[in-house]
Amino acid sequence: MSLDFPNSIRRYEPGRGCVSFWGSEASLEVMFQIELDVLRTLSPAVIDGSEGSFLVAFDLNRSAILQAARSAYLKKRGGYHRLSADAFR
Protein backbone atom coordinates (compact mmCIF):
# COMPACT_ATOMS: atom_id res chain seq x y z
CA MET A 1 0.00 0.00 0.00
CA SER A 2 1.02 3.60 -0.40
CA LEU A 3 0.33 6.80 1.43
CA ASP A 4 -2.67 8.70 0.07
CA PHE A 5 -4.23 12.04 0.88
CA PRO A 6 -7.93 11.45 0.19
CA ASN A 7 -9.05 14.26 2.48
CA SER A 8 -8.12 17.80 1.40
CA ILE A 9 -8.84 19.26 4.85
CA ARG A 10 -6.04 21.26 6.43
CA ARG A 11 -6.13 23.20 9.69
CA TYR A 12 -4.26 26.31 10.77
CA GLU A 13 -2.84 25.90 14.28
CA PRO A 14 -1.09 29.11 15.39
CA GLY A 15 -0.44 27.81 18.91
CA ARG A 16 1.56 24.94 17.43
CA GLY A 17 3.08 27.10 14.70
CA CYS A 18 1.84 24.89 11.86
CA VAL A 19 -0.83 23.82 9.43
CA SER A 20 -2.00 20.24 10.04
CA PHE A 21 -3.19 17.79 7.41
CA TRP A 22 -3.79 14.05 7.20
CA GLY A 23 -2.93 11.12 5.03
CA SER A 24 -3.67 7.43 5.23
CA GLU A 25 -2.12 4.12 4.37
CA ALA A 26 -4.60 1.24 4.51
CA SER A 27 -6.34 1.73 7.87
CA LEU A 28 -3.57 3.86 9.43
CA GLU A 29 -4.26 7.60 9.67
CA VAL A 30 -1.11 9.70 9.52
CA MET A 31 -1.01 13.25 10.88
CA PHE A 32 1.34 15.77 9.31
CA GLN A 33 2.19 19.28 10.38
CA ILE A 34 4.03 21.79 8.23
CA GLU A 35 5.72 24.61 10.08
CA LEU A 36 4.46 28.13 9.38
CA ASP A 37 8.02 29.28 8.59
CA VAL A 38 8.13 26.76 5.74
CA LEU A 39 4.95 28.22 4.28
CA ARG A 40 6.46 31.70 4.62
CA THR A 41 9.45 30.50 2.61
CA LEU A 42 7.38 28.72 -0.04
CA SER A 43 5.01 31.65 -0.65
CA PRO A 44 6.41 34.85 0.86
CA ALA A 45 4.24 37.13 -1.30
CA VAL A 46 1.04 35.47 -0.06
CA ILE A 47 1.68 35.48 3.68
CA ASP A 48 0.29 38.44 5.61
CA GLY A 49 0.13 36.63 8.95
CA SER A 50 -3.55 35.76 8.75
CA GLU A 51 -5.03 32.29 8.93
CA GLY A 52 -6.34 32.62 5.39
CA SER A 53 -2.96 33.52 3.97
CA PHE A 54 -1.30 30.43 5.49
CA LEU A 55 -4.05 28.20 4.12
CA VAL A 56 -3.71 29.80 0.67
CA ALA A 57 0.06 29.22 0.81
CA PHE A 58 -0.60 25.59 1.71
CA ASP A 59 -3.02 25.19 -1.21
CA LEU A 60 -0.64 26.85 -3.68
CA ASN A 61 2.12 24.45 -2.65
CA ARG A 62 0.01 21.36 -1.97
CA SER A 63 1.81 19.20 -4.51
CA ALA A 64 5.28 19.92 -3.09
CA ILE A 65 4.01 19.58 0.48
CA LEU A 66 2.41 16.20 -0.18
CA GLN A 67 5.60 15.00 -1.90
CA ALA A 68 7.65 16.06 1.13
CA ALA A 69 5.13 14.30 3.37
CA ARG A 70 5.42 11.09 1.36
CA SER A 71 9.21 11.25 1.54
CA ALA A 72 9.15 11.80 5.30
CA TYR A 73 6.75 8.89 5.72
CA LEU A 74 8.91 6.57 3.60
CA LYS A 75 11.94 7.38 5.75
CA LYS A 76 10.10 6.66 8.99
CA ARG A 77 6.68 5.14 8.93
CA GLY A 78 4.60 6.36 11.80
CA GLY A 79 1.43 8.14 12.73
CA TYR A 80 2.91 11.64 13.04
CA HIS A 81 5.38 13.77 11.07
CA ARG A 82 6.31 17.45 11.37
CA LEU A 83 7.68 18.98 8.19
CA SER A 84 10.38 21.60 8.66
CA ALA A 85 12.53 23.32 6.05
CA ASP A 86 14.78 20.23 5.94
CA ALA A 87 11.94 18.26 4.31
CA PHE A 88 12.13 20.57 1.27
CA ARG A 89 15.87 20.41 0.61
C-alpha positions, 0 to 999 in steps of 0.5 A: 500500500502507499500513502494517500491524501484522500481528504483535502482538509487542512487546519491552521494551528497558530499555537503549534506554529503549523498547518496540520493535514492528514494522510492514510495508508490502509487503515492507518491515519497519519497526521502531518504538520508543516511549520508556518516558517516553511509556508512563509518560505514557499510563498512569501508574497502570499503570507500576511500573517492571517489564517487565510494567507497560510491556508492559501500558501498551503493550497498553492504548494500542496503538490510539493508539500504532499511529496515532502510528506510522502518522503518523510513517511517513507523514511520513517513510517509512523502516525505523526510527522512534522515537516520543517525546512529540511523536508524541502531540501 
